Amino acid sequence: NYINEWKLTSTLAGSVRSIAVTPSGYQIAAGLSSGQIVLLDSRTGYIVNSWRSSDNELLQLVAPNDNQLISSCLAGHIGVWNTKDGSFMHYLR
């Protein structure tokens, strides 16, 4: 059994509210209470990407494939994000 501890940001960005792992297992996404999404490389623990998805608290993250991440927030919005660059792909209200 392995236990790893990863630092998500160098600043206070809120607490972790949701975690999703991509199907390959190589990336871990953490959704923070500040609306920030942090993408980590599970093999190294390094931050691959980080972006602000919402001004509201993130509630849930899902990684349907290695290239997309779906988030939901307290305001009831659902966003689909590109994991490669953190760019916004689709938005639902």
Helices and strands as residue ranges (DSSP letters): E 16-21, E 27-32, E 36-41, E 47-52, E 58-65, E 68-73, E 78-82, E 88-92
